[in-house]
């Protein structure tokens, strides 16, 4: 298992439907944790990089209705 964190800034605040879809992402094999920083509009996802790629994580988030605006570099 190769754990990896990726962070995205999002535009529009997720509503109840989007939050339910994001919560369901935790059931996707390979997604370990999803965290929001509402104050800074940042969504951070910990996932198993041996199971999926960063682009796949972004696609899952978009499909859940998240308005991703940019990928953030983690220090």
mmCIF file of the N, C-alpha and C atoms, coordinates in Angstrom:
data_MODEL
# 
_entry.id   MODEL 
# 
loop_
_atom_site.group_PDB 
_atom_site.id 
_atom_site.type_symbol 
_atom_site.label_atom_id 
_atom_site.label_alt_id 
_atom_site.label_comp_id 
_atom_site.label_asym_id 
_atom_site.label_entity_id 
_atom_site.label_seq_id 
_atom_site.pdbx_PDB_ins_code 
_atom_site.Cartn_x 
_atom_site.Cartn_y 
_atom_site.Cartn_z 
_atom_site.occupancy 
_atom_site.B_iso_or_equiv 
_atom_site.pdbx_formal_charge 
_atom_site.auth_seq_id 
_atom_site.auth_comp_id 
_atom_site.auth_asym_id 
_atom_site.auth_atom_id 
_atom_site.pdbx_PDB_model_num 
ATOM 1   N N  . UNK A 1 1  ? 0.847   -1.167 0.000   1.00 0.00 ? 1  UNK A N  1 
ATOM 2   C CA . UNK A 1 1  ? 0.000   0.000  0.000   1.00 0.00 ? 1  UNK A CA 1 
ATOM 3   C C  . UNK A 1 1  ? 0.902   1.244  0.000   1.00 0.00 ? 1  UNK A C  1 
ATOM 4   N N  . UNK A 1 2  ? 0.608   2.148  -0.911  1.00 0.00 ? 2  UNK A N  1 
ATOM 5   C CA . UNK A 1 2  ? 1.342   3.401  -1.024  1.00 0.00 ? 2  UNK A CA 1 
ATOM 6   C C  . UNK A 1 2  ? 0.357   4.544  -0.788  1.00 0.00 ? 2  UNK A C  1 
ATOM 7   N N  . UNK A 1 3  ? 0.401   5.107  0.411   1.00 0.00 ? 3  UNK A N  1 
ATOM 8   C CA . UNK A 1 3  ? -0.537  6.178  0.742   1.00 0.00 ? 3  UNK A CA 1 
ATOM 9   C C  . UNK A 1 3  ? -0.055  7.495  0.166   1.00 0.00 ? 3  UNK A C  1 
ATOM 10  N N  . UNK A 1 4  ? -1.007  8.259  -0.352  1.00 0.00 ? 4  UNK A N  1 
ATOM 11  C CA . UNK A 1 4  ? -0.701  9.522  -1.005  1.00 0.00 ? 4  UNK A CA 1 
ATOM 12  C C  . UNK A 1 4  ? -1.808  10.507 -0.661  1.00 0.00 ? 4  UNK A C  1 
ATOM 13  N N  . UNK A 1 5  ? -1.421  11.753 -0.450  1.00 0.00 ? 5  UNK A N  1 
ATOM 14  C CA . UNK A 1 5  ? -2.380  12.827 -0.197  1.00 0.00 ? 5  UNK A CA 1 
ATOM 15  C C  . UNK A 1 5  ? -2.429  13.753 -1.397  1.00 0.00 ? 5  UNK A C  1 
ATOM 16  N N  . UNK A 1 6  ? -3.611  14.190 -1.741  1.00 0.00 ? 6  UNK A N  1 
ATOM 17  C CA . UNK A 1 6  ? -3.784  15.189 -2.785  1.00 0.00 ? 6  UNK A CA 1 
ATOM 18  C C  . UNK A 1 6  ? -4.780  16.222 -2.265  1.00 0.00 ? 6  UNK A C  1 
ATOM 19  N N  . UNK A 1 7  ? -4.528  17.484 -2.602  1.00 0.00 ? 7  UNK A N  1 
ATOM 20  C CA . UNK A 1 7  ? -5.412  18.559 -2.143  1.00 0.00 ? 7  UNK A CA 1 
ATOM 21  C C  . UNK A 1 7  ? -5.891  19.366 -3.339  1.00 0.00 ? 7  UNK A C  1 
ATOM 22  N N  . UNK A 1 8  ? -7.157  19.758 -3.267  1.00 0.00 ? 8  UNK A N  1 
ATOM 23  C CA . UNK A 1 8  ? -7.776  20.556 -4.314  1.00 0.00 ? 8  UNK A CA 1 
ATOM 24  C C  . UNK A 1 8  ? -8.482  21.744 -3.682  1.00 0.00 ? 8  UNK A C  1 
ATOM 25  N N  . UNK A 1 9  ? -8.456  22.848 -4.368  1.00 0.00 ? 9  UNK A N  1 
ATOM 26  C CA . UNK A 1 9  ? -9.289  23.985 -3.982  1.00 0.00 ? 9  UNK A CA 1 
ATOM 27  C C  . UNK A 1 9  ? -10.599 23.828 -4.759  1.00 0.00 ? 9  UNK A C  1 
ATOM 28  N N  . UNK A 1 10 ? -11.698 24.149 -4.111  1.00 0.00 ? 10 UNK A N  1 
ATOM 29  C CA . UNK A 1 10 ? -12.994 24.056 -4.782  1.00 0.00 ? 10 UNK A CA 1 
ATOM 30  C C  . UNK A 1 10 ? -13.661 25.419 -4.777  1.00 0.00 ? 10 UNK A C  1 
ATOM 31  N N  . UNK A 1 11 ? -14.545 25.611 -5.754  1.00 0.00 ? 11 UNK A N  1 
ATOM 32  C CA . UNK A 1 11 ? -15.238 26.885 -5.902  1.00 0.00 ? 11 UNK A CA 1 
ATOM 33  C C  . UNK A 1 11 ? -16.494 26.925 -5.057  1.00 0.00 ? 11 UNK A C  1 
ATOM 34  N N  . UNK A 1 12 ? -17.578 26.471 -5.633  1.00 0.00 ? 12 UNK A N  1 
ATOM 35  C CA . UNK A 1 12 ? -18.883 26.493 -4.964  1.00 0.00 ? 12 UNK A CA 1 
ATOM 36  C C  . UNK A 1 12 ? -18.900 25.520 -3.787  1.00 0.00 ? 12 UNK A C  1 
ATOM 37  N N  . UNK A 1 13 ? -19.458 25.999 -2.673  1.00 0.00 ? 13 UNK A N  1 
ATOM 38  C CA . UNK A 1 13 ? -19.578 25.163 -1.479  1.00 0.00 ? 13 UNK A CA 1 
ATOM 39  C C  . UNK A 1 13 ? -20.483 23.968 -1.784  1.00 0.00 ? 13 UNK A C  1 
ATOM 40  N N  . UNK A 1 14 ? -20.049 22.733 -1.470  1.00 0.00 ? 14 UNK A N  1 
ATOM 41  C CA . UNK A 1 14 ? -20.888 21.556 -1.723  1.00 0.00 ? 14 UNK A CA 1 
ATOM 42  C C  . UNK A 1 14 ? -22.175 21.595 -0.900  1.00 0.00 ? 14 UNK A C  1 
ATOM 43  N N  . UNK A 1 15 ? -23.255 21.206 -1.548  1.00 0.00 ? 15 UNK A N  1 
ATOM 44  C CA . UNK A 1 15 ? -24.548 21.137 -0.869  1.00 0.00 ? 15 UNK A CA 1 
ATOM 45  C C  . UNK A 1 15 ? -24.764 19.746 -0.285  1.00 0.00 ? 15 UNK A C  1 
ATOM 46  N N  . UNK A 1 16 ? -25.960 19.498 0.241   1.00 0.00 ? 16 UNK A N  1 
ATOM 47  C CA . UNK A 1 16 ? -26.254 18.202 0.873   1.00 0.00 ? 16 UNK A CA 1 
ATOM 48  C C  . UNK A 1 16 ? -26.080 17.001 -0.057  1.00 0.00 ? 16 UNK A C  1 
ATOM 49  N N  . UNK A 1 17 ? -26.507 17.128 -1.310  1.00 0.00 ? 17 UNK A N  1 
ATOM 50  C CA . UNK A 1 17 ? -26.365 16.015 -2.252  1.00 0.00 ? 17 UNK A CA 1 
ATOM 51  C C  . UNK A 1 17 ? -24.896 15.703 -2.524  1.00 0.00 ? 17 UNK A C  1 
ATOM 52  N N  . UNK A 1 18 ? -24.108 16.755 -2.737  1.00 0.00 ? 18 UNK A N  1 
ATOM 53  C CA . UNK A 1 18 ? -22.680 16.570 -2.999  1.00 0.00 ? 18 UNK A CA 1 
ATOM 54  C C  . UNK A 1 18 ? -21.978 15.973 -1.774  1.00 0.00 ? 18 UNK A C  1 
ATOM 55  N N  . UNK A 1 19 ? -22.361 16.423 -0.600  1.00 0.00 ? 19 UNK A N  1 
ATOM 56  C CA . UNK A 1 19 ? -21.739 15.892 0.622   1.00 0.00 ? 19 UNK A CA 1 
ATOM 57  C C  . UNK A 1 19 ? -22.046 14.411 0.809   1.00 0.00 ? 19 UNK A C  1 
ATOM 58  N N  . UNK A 1 20 ? -23.271 14.003 0.465   1.00 0.00 ? 20 UNK A N  1 
ATOM 59  C CA . UNK A 1 20 ? -23.615 12.576 0.539   1.00 0.00 ? 20 UNK A CA 1 
ATOM 60  C C  . UNK A 1 20 ? -22.789 11.774 -0.467  1.00 0.00 ? 20 UNK A C  1 
ATOM 61  N N  . UNK A 1 21 ? -22.618 12.324 -1.674  1.00 0.00 ? 21 UNK A N  1 
ATOM 62  C CA . UNK A 1 21 ? -21.825 11.636 -2.698  1.00 0.00 ? 21 UNK A CA 1 
ATOM 63  C C  . UNK A 1 21 ? -20.353 11.554 -2.282  1.00 0.00 ? 21 UNK A C  1 
ATOM 64  N N  . UNK A 1 22 ? -19.853 12.614 -1.670  1.00 0.00 ? 22 UNK A N  1 
ATOM 65  C CA . UNK A 1 22 ? -18.467 12.604 -1.191  1.00 0.00 ? 22 UNK A CA 1 
ATOM 66  C C  . UNK A 1 22 ? -18.308 11.594 -0.067  1.00 0.00 ? 22 UNK A C  1 
ATOM 67  N N  . UNK A 1 23 ? -19.282 11.526 0.816   1.00 0.00 ? 23 UNK A N  1 
ATOM 68  C CA . UNK A 1 23 ? -19.238 10.549 1.899   1.00 0.00 ? 23 UNK A CA 1 
ATOM 69  C C  . UNK A 1 23 ? -19.208 9.128  1.343   1.00 0.00 ? 23 UNK A C  1 
ATOM 70  N N  . UNK A 1 24 ? -19.937 8.898  0.254   1.00 0.00 ? 24 UNK A N  1 
ATOM 71  C CA . UNK A 1 24 ? -19.956 7.579  -0.376  1.00 0.00 ? 24 UNK A CA 1 
ATOM 72  C C  . UNK A 1 24 ? -18.605 7.229  -1.004  1.00 0.00 ? 24 UNK A C  1 
ATOM 73  N N  . UNK A 1 25 ? -17.786 8.230  -1.314  1.00 0.00 ? 25 UNK A N  1 
ATOM 74  C CA . UNK A 1 25 ? -16.456 7.961  -1.882  1.00 0.00 ? 25 UNK A CA 1 
ATOM 75  C C  . UNK A 1 25 ? -15.584 7.162  -0.923  1.00 0.00 ? 25 UNK A C  1 
ATOM 76  N N  . UNK A 1 26 ? -15.847 7.289  0.356   1.00 0.00 ? 26 UNK A N  1 
ATOM 77  C CA . UNK A 1 26 ? -15.066 6.549  1.349   1.00 0.00 ? 26 UNK A CA 1 
ATOM 78  C C  . UNK A 1 26 ? -15.237 5.048  1.194   1.00 0.00 ? 26 UNK A C  1 
ATOM 79  N N  . UNK A 1 27 ? -16.289 4.650  0.494   1.00 0.00 ? 27 UNK A N  1 
ATOM 80  C CA . UNK A 1 27 ? -16.529 3.228  0.233   1.00 0.00 ? 27 UNK A CA 1 
ATOM 81  C C  . UNK A 1 27 ? -15.763 2.722  -0.990  1.00 0.00 ? 27 UNK A C  1 
ATOM 82  N N  . UNK A 1 28 ? -15.203 3.643  -1.769  1.00 0.00 ? 28 UNK A N  1 
ATOM 83  C CA . UNK A 1 28 ? -14.439 3.258  -2.959  1.00 0.00 ? 28 UNK A CA 1 
ATOM 84  C C  . UNK A 1 28 ? -13.127 2.644  -2.501  1.00 0.00 ? 28 UNK A C  1 
ATOM 85  N N  . UNK A 1 29 ? -12.839 1.455  -3.014  1.00 0.00 ? 29 UNK A N  1 
ATOM 86  C CA . UNK A 1 29 ? -11.611 0.761  -2.636  1.00 0.00 ? 29 UNK A CA 1 
ATOM 87  C C  . UNK A 1 29 ? -10.411 1.602  -3.040  1.00 0.00 ? 29 UNK A C  1 
ATOM 88  N N  . UNK A 1 30 ? -9.597  1.982  -2.078  1.00 0.00 ? 30 UNK A N  1 
ATOM 89  C CA . UNK A 1 30 ? -8.423  2.790  -2.338  1.00 0.00 ? 30 UNK A CA 1 
ATOM 90  C C  . UNK A 1 30 ? -8.508  4.174  -1.721  1.00 0.00 ? 30 UNK A C  1 
ATOM 91  N N  . UNK A 1 31 ? -9.732  4.688  -1.526  1.00 0.00 ? 31 UNK A N  1 
ATOM 92  C CA . UNK A 1 31 ? -9.900  5.982  -0.861  1.00 0.00 ? 31 UNK A CA 1 
ATOM 93  C C  . UNK A 1 31 ? -9.864  5.719  0.646   1.00 0.00 ? 31 UNK A C  1 
ATOM 94  N N  . UNK A 1 32 ? -8.955  6.391  1.344   1.00 0.00 ? 32 UNK A N  1 
ATOM 95  C CA . UNK A 1 32 ? -8.821  6.157  2.785   1.00 0.00 ? 32 UNK A CA 1 
ATOM 96  C C  . UNK A 1 32 ? -9.476  7.252  3.622   1.00 0.00 ? 32 UNK A C  1 
ATOM 97  N N  . UNK A 1 33 ? -9.355  8.504  3.181   1.00 0.00 ? 33 UNK A N  1 
ATOM 98  C CA . UNK A 1 33 ? -9.892  9.595  3.988   1.00 0.00 ? 33 UNK A CA 1 
ATOM 99  C C  . UNK A 1 33 ? -10.180 10.807 3.113   1.00 0.00 ? 33 UNK A C  1 
ATOM 100 N N  . UNK A 1 34 ? -11.254 11.509 3.427   1.00 0.00 ? 34 UNK A N  1 
ATOM 101 C CA . UNK A 1 34 ? -11.611 12.751 2.740   1.00 0.00 ? 34 UNK A CA 1 
ATOM 102 C C  . UNK A 1 34 ? -11.812 13.806 3.821   1.00 0.00 ? 34 UNK A C  1 
ATOM 103 N N  . UNK A 1 35 ? -11.104 14.943 3.673   1.00 0.00 ? 35 UNK A N  1 
ATOM 104 C CA . UNK A 1 35 ? -11.196 16.007 4.677   1.00 0.00 ? 35 UNK A CA 1 
ATOM 105 C C  . UNK A 1 35 ? -11.461 17.347 4.000   1.00 0.00 ? 35 UNK A C  1 
ATOM 106 N N  . UNK A 1 36 ? -12.340 18.140 4.620   1.00 0.00 ? 36 UNK A N  1 
ATOM 107 C CA . UNK A 1 36 ? -12.673 19.478 4.128   1.00 0.00 ? 36 UNK A CA 1 
ATOM 108 C C  . UNK A 1 36 ? -12.055 20.527 5.043   1.00 0.00 ? 36 UNK A C  1 
ATOM 109 N N  . UNK A 1 37 ? -11.605 21.613 4.439   1.00 0.00 ? 37 UNK A N  1 
ATOM 110 C CA . UNK A 1 37 ? -11.261 22.825 5.168   1.00 0.00 ? 37 UNK A CA 1 
ATOM 111 C C  . UNK A 1 37 ? -12.171 23.888 4.560   1.00 0.00 ? 37 UNK A C  1 
ATOM 112 N N  . UNK A 1 38 ? -13.335 24.072 5.155   1.00 0.00 ? 38 UNK A N  1 
ATOM 113 C CA . UNK A 1 38 ? -14.340 24.979 4.590   1.00 0.00 ? 38 UNK A CA 1 
ATOM 114 C C  . UNK A 1 38 ? -13.863 26.424 4.582   1.00 0.00 ? 38 UNK A C  1 
ATOM 115 N N  . UNK A 1 39 ? -13.087 26.810 5.582   1.00 0.00 ? 39 UNK A N  1 
ATOM 116 C CA . UNK A 1 39 ? -12.607 28.189 5.684   1.00 0.00 ? 39 UNK A CA 1 
ATOM 117 C C  . UNK A 1 39 ? -11.739 28.564 4.485   1.00 0.00 ? 39 UNK A C  1 
ATOM 118 N N  . UNK A 1 40 ? -10.891 27.616 4.033   1.00 0.00 ? 40 UNK A N  1 
ATOM 119 C CA . UNK A 1 40 ? -9.983  27.883 2.917   1.00 0.00 ? 40 UNK A CA 1 
ATOM 120 C C  . UNK A 1 40 ? -10.449 27.244 1.611   1.00 0.00 ? 40 UNK A C  1 
ATOM 121 N N  . UNK A 1 41 ? -11.621 26.596 1.624   1.00 0.00 ? 41 UNK A N  1 
ATOM 122 C CA . UNK A 1 41 ? -12.175 25.907 0.442   1.00 0.00 ? 41 UNK A CA 1 
ATOM 123 C C  . UNK A 1 41 ? -11.208 24.882 -0.126  1.00 0.00 ? 41 UNK A C  1 
ATOM 124 N N  . UNK A 1 42 ? -10.688 24.038 0.762   1.00 0.00 ? 42 UNK A N  1 
ATOM 125 C CA . UNK A 1 42 ? -9.734  22.999 0.353   1.00 0.00 ? 42 UNK A CA 1 
ATOM 126 C C  . UNK A 1 42 ? -10.302 21.631 0.711   1.00 0.00 ? 42 UNK A C  1 
ATOM 127 N N  . UNK A 1 43 ? -10.190 20.721 -0.217  1.00 0.00 ? 43 UNK A N  1 
ATOM 128 C CA . UNK A 1 43 ? -10.604 19.335 -0.038  1.00 0.00 ? 43 UNK A CA 1 
ATOM 129 C C  . UNK A 1 43 ? -9.355  18.478 -0.159  1.00 0.00 ? 43 UNK A C  1 
ATOM 130 N N  . UNK A 1 44 ? -9.095  17.655 0.838   1.00 0.00 ? 44 UNK A N  1 
ATOM 131 C CA . UNK A 1 44 ? -7.890  16.829 0.844   1.00 0.00 ? 44 UNK A CA 1 
ATOM 132 C C  . UNK A 1 44 ? -8.299  15.365 0.904   1.00 0.00 ? 44 UNK A C  1 
ATOM 133 N N  . UNK A 1 45 ? -7.674  14.551 0.055   1.00 0.00 ? 45 UNK A N  1 
ATOM 134 C CA . UNK A 1 45 ? -8.020  13.142 -0.030  1.00 0.00 ? 45 UNK A CA 1 
ATOM 135 C C  . UNK A 1 45 ? -6.761  12.308 0.161   1.00 0.00 ? 45 UNK A C  1 
ATOM 136 N N  . UNK A 1 46 ? -6.851  11.334 1.061   1.00 0.00 ? 46 UNK A N  1 
ATOM 137 C CA . UNK A 1 46 ? -5.776  10.351 1.232   1.00 0.00 ? 46 UNK A CA 1 
ATOM 138 C C  . UNK A 1 46 ? -6.225  9.089  0.508   1.00 0.00 ? 46 UNK A C  1 
ATOM 139 N N  . UNK A 1 47 ? -5.359  8.574  -0.355  1.00 0.00 ? 47 UNK A N  1 
ATOM 140 C CA . UNK A 1 47 ? -5.732  7.388  -1.121  1.00 0.00 ? 47 UNK A CA 1 
ATOM 141 C C  . UNK A 1 47 ? -4.534  6.471  -1.310  1.00 0.00 ? 47 UNK A C  1 
ATOM 142 N N  . UNK A 1 48 ? -4.811  5.257  -1.735  1.00 0.00 ? 48 UNK A N  1 
ATOM 143 C CA . UNK A 1 48 ? -3.786  4.251  -2.000  1.00 0.00 ? 48 UNK A CA 1 
ATOM 144 C C  . UNK A 1 48 ? -3.344  4.407  -3.456  1.00 0.00 ? 48 UNK A C  1 
ATOM 145 N N  . UNK A 1 49 ? -2.140  4.932  -3.647  1.00 0.00 ? 49 UNK A N  1 
ATOM 146 C CA . UNK A 1 49 ? -1.634  5.207  -4.994  1.00 0.00 ? 49 UNK A CA 1 
ATOM 147 C C  . UNK A 1 49 ? -1.314  3.936  -5.760  1.00 0.00 ? 49 UNK A C  1 
ATOM 148 N N  . UNK A 1 50 ? -1.249  2.805  -5.091  1.00 0.00 ? 50 UNK A N  1 
ATOM 149 C CA . UNK A 1 50 ? -1.040  1.551  -5.817  1.00 0.00 ? 50 UNK A CA 1 
ATOM 150 C C  . UNK A 1 50 ? -2.353  1.042  -6.414  1.00 0.00 ? 50 UNK A C  1 
ATOM 151 N N  . UNK A 1 51 ? -3.470  1.649  -6.025  1.00 0.00 ? 51 UNK A N  1 
ATOM 152 C CA . UNK A 1 51 ? -4.795  1.248  -6.525  1.00 0.00 ? 51 UNK A CA 1 
ATOM 153 C C  . UNK A 1 51 ? -5.381  2.232  -7.532  1.00 0.00 ? 51 UNK A C  1 
ATOM 154 N N  . UNK A 1 52 ? -5.019  3.510  -7.416  1.00 0.00 ? 52 UNK A N  1 
ATOM 155 C CA . UNK A 1 52 ? -5.592  4.515  -8.313  1.00 0.00 ? 52 UNK A CA 1 
ATOM 156 C C  . UNK A 1 52 ? -4.638  5.684  -8.447  1.00 0.00 ? 52 UNK A C  1 
ATOM 157 N N  . UNK A 1 53 ? -4.911  6.505  -9.443  1.00 0.00 ? 53 UNK A N  1 
ATOM 158 C CA . UNK A 1 53 ? -4.086  7.675  -9.708  1.00 0.00 ? 53 UNK A CA 1 
ATOM 159 C C  . UNK A 1 53 ? -4.806  8.935  -9.232  1.00 0.00 ? 53 UNK A C  1 
ATOM 160 N N  . UNK A 1 54 ? -4.043  9.985  -9.111  1.00 0.00 ? 54 UNK A N  1 
ATOM 161 C CA . UNK A 1 54 ? -4.568  11.279 -8.696  1.00 0.00 ? 54 UNK A CA 1 
ATOM 162 C C  . UNK A 1 54 ? -5.685  11.751 -9.626  1.00 0.00 ? 54 UNK A C  1 
ATOM 163 N N  . UNK A 1 55 ? -5.526  11.513 -10.922 1.00 0.00 ? 55 UNK A N  1 
ATOM 164 C CA . UNK A 1 55 ? -6.542  11.916 -11.896 1.00 0.00 ? 55 UNK A CA 1 
ATOM 165 C C  . UNK A 1 55 ? -7.864  11.193 -11.652 1.00 0.00 ? 55 UNK A C  1 
ATOM 166 N N  . UNK A 1 56 ? -7.773  9.944  -11.208 1.00 0.00 ? 56 UNK A N  1 
ATOM 167 C CA . UNK A 1 56 ? -8.979  9.171  -10.902 1.00 0.00 ? 56 UNK A CA 1 
ATOM 168 C C  . UNK A 1 56 ? -9.699  9.764  -9.704  1.00 0.00 ? 56 UNK A C  1 
ATOM 169 N N  . UNK A 1 57 ? -8.936  10.165 -8.695  1.00 0.00 ? 57 UNK A N  1 
ATOM 170 C CA . UNK A 1 57 ? -9.519  10.794 -7.509  1.00 0.00 ? 57 UNK A CA 1 
ATOM 171 C C  . UNK A 1 57 ? -10.248 12.078 -7.918  1.00 0.00 ? 57 UNK A C  1 
ATOM 172 N N  . UNK A 1 58 ? -9.597  12.895 -8.741  1.00 0.00 ? 58 UNK A N  1 
ATOM 173 C CA . UNK A 1 58 ? -10.215 14.141 -9.204  1.00 0.00 ? 58 UNK A CA 1 
ATOM 174 C C  . UNK A 1 58 ? -11.499 13.848 -9.983  1.00 0.00 ? 58 UNK A C  1 
ATOM 175 N N  . UNK A 1 59 ? -11.470 12.838 -10.837 1.00 0.00 ? 59 UNK A N  1 
ATOM 176 C CA . UNK A 1 59 ? -12.659 12.482 -11.617 1.00 0.00 ? 59 UNK A CA 1 
ATOM 177 C C  . UNK A 1 59 ? -13.791 12.023 -10.701 1.00 0.00 ? 59 UNK A C  1 
ATOM 178 N N  . UNK A 1 60 ? -13.486 11.250 -9.671  1.00 0.00 ? 60 UNK A N  1 
ATOM 179 C CA . UNK A 1 60 ? -14.512 10.811 -8.726  1.00 0.00 ? 60 UNK A CA 1 
ATOM 180 C C  . UNK A 1 60 ? -15.128 12.001 -7.998  1.00 0.00 ? 60 UNK A C  1 
ATOM 181 N N  . UNK A 1 61 ? -14.300 12.965 -7.617  1.00 0.00 ? 61 UNK A N  1 
ATOM 182 C CA . UNK A 1 61 ? -14.801 14.148 -6.936  1.00 0.00 ? 61 UNK A CA 1 
ATOM 183 C C  . UNK A 1 61 ? -15.699 14.977 -7.856  1.00 0.00 ? 61 UNK A C  1 
ATOM 184 N N  . UNK A 1 62 ? -15.280 15.130 -9.102  1.00 0.00 ? 62 UNK A N  1 
ATOM 185 C CA . UNK A 1 62 ? -16.107 15.881 -10.064 1.00 0.00 ? 62 UNK A CA 1 
ATOM 186 C C  . UNK A 1 62 ? -17.439 15.182 -10.296 1.00 0.00 ? 62 UNK A C  1 
ATOM 187 N N  . UNK A 1 63 ? -17.386 13.857 -10.401 1.00 0.00 ? 63 UNK A N  1 
ATOM 188 C CA . UNK A 1 63 ? -18.618 13.089 -10.595 1.00 0.00 ? 63 UNK A CA 1 
ATOM 189 C C  . UNK A 1 63 ? -19.550 13.221 -9.394  1.00 0.00 ? 63 UNK A C  1 
ATOM 190 N N  . UNK A 1 64 ? -18.969 13.440 -8.214  1.00 0.00 ? 64 UNK A N  1 
ATOM 191 C CA . UNK A 1 64 ? -19.769 13.637 -7.004  1.00 0.00 ? 64 UNK A CA 1 
ATOM 192 C C  . UNK A 1 64 ? -20.360 15.047 -6.942  1.00 0.00 ? 64 UNK A C  1 
ATOM 193 N N  . UNK A 1 65 ? -19.932 15.910 -7.874  1.00 0.00 ? 65 UNK A N  1 
ATOM 194 C CA . UNK A 1 65 ? -20.500 17.248 -7.930  1.00 0.00 ? 65 UNK A CA 1 
ATOM 195 C C  . UNK A 1 65 ? -19.632 18.340 -7.336  1.00 0.00 ? 65 UNK A C  1 
ATOM 196 N N  . UNK A 1 66 ? -18.382 18.007 -6.993  1.00 0.00 ? 66 UNK A N  1 
ATOM 197 C CA . UNK A 1 66 ? -17.485 19.002 -6.404  1.00 0.00 ? 66 UNK A CA 1 
ATOM 198 C C  . UNK A 1 66 ? -16.934 19.900 -7.515  1.00 0.00 ? 66 UNK A C  1 
ATOM 199 N N  . UNK A 1 67 ? -16.971 21.196 -7.274  1.00 0.00 ? 67 UNK A N  1 
ATOM 200 C CA . UNK A 1 67 ? -16.495 22.196 -8.224  1.00 0.00 ? 67 UNK A CA 1 
ATOM 201 C C  . UNK A 1 67 ? -14.993 22.424 -8.002  1.00 0.00 ? 67 UNK A C  1 
ATOM 202 N N  . UNK A 1 68 ? -14.169 21.491 -8.490  1.00 0.00 ? 68 UNK A N  1 
ATOM 203 C CA . UNK A 1 68 ? -12.714 21.611 -8.332  1.00 0.00 ? 68 UNK A CA 1 
ATOM 204 C C  . UNK A 1 68 ? -12.186 22.732 -9.213  1.00 0.00 ? 68 UNK A C  1 
ATOM 205 N N  . UNK A 1 69 ? -11.380 23.607 -8.630  1.00 0.00 ? 69 UNK A N  1 
ATOM 206 C CA . UNK A 1 69 ? -10.830 24.721 -9.409  1.00 0.00 ? 69 UNK A CA 1 
ATOM 207 C C  . UNK A 1 69 ? -9.336  24.580 -9.648  1.00 0.00 ? 69 UNK A C  1 
ATOM 208 N N  . UNK A 1 70 ? -8.618  23.966 -8.707  1.00 0.00 ? 70 UNK A N  1 
ATOM 209 C CA . UNK A 1 70 ? -7.177  23.763 -8.912  1.00 0.00 ? 70 UNK A CA 1 
ATOM 210 C C  . UNK A 1 70 ? -6.652  22.701 -7.963  1.00 0.00 ? 70 UNK A C  1 
ATOM 211 N N  . UNK A 1 71 ? -5.563  22.074 -8.392  1.00 0.00 ? 71 UNK A N  1 
ATOM 212 C CA . UNK A 1 71 ? -4.829  21.129 -7.542  1.00 0.00 ? 71 UNK A CA 1 
ATOM 213 C C  . UNK A 1 71 ? -3.796  21.938 -6.780  1.00 0.00 ? 71 UNK A C  1 
ATOM 214 N N  . UNK A 1 72 ? -3.649  21.646 -5.505  1.00 0.00 ? 72 UNK A N  1 
ATOM 215 C CA . UNK A 1 72 ? -2.697  22.378 -4.667  1.00 0.00 ? 72 UNK A CA 1 
ATOM 216 C C  . UNK A 1 72 ? -1.470  21.522 -4.396  1.00 0.00 ? 72 UNK A C  1 
ATOM 217 N N  . UNK A 1 73 ? -0.311  22.152 -4.392  1.00 0.00 ? 73 UNK A N  1 
ATOM 218 C CA . UNK A 1 73 ? 0.929   21.465 -4.058  1.00 0.00 ? 73 UNK A CA 1 
ATOM 219 C C  . UNK A 1 73 ? 1.014   21.352 -2.539  1.00 0.00 ? 73 UNK A C  1 
ATOM 220 N N  . UNK A 1 74 ? 1.292   20.159 -2.061  1.00 0.00 ? 74 UNK A N  1 
ATOM 221 C CA . UNK A 1 74 ? 1.437   19.943 -0.628  1.00 0.00 ? 74 UNK A CA 1 
ATOM 222 C C  . UNK A 1 74 ? 2.905   20.081 -0.246  1.00 0.00 ? 74 UNK A C  1 
ATOM 223 N N  . UNK A 1 75 ? 3.153   20.787 0.824   1.00 0.00 ? 75 UNK A N  1 
ATOM 224 C CA . UNK A 1 75 ? 4.541   21.007 1.262   1.00 0.00 ? 75 UNK A CA 1 
ATOM 225 C C  . UNK A 1 75 ? 4.969   19.921 2.217   1.00 0.00 ? 75 UNK A C  1 
# 
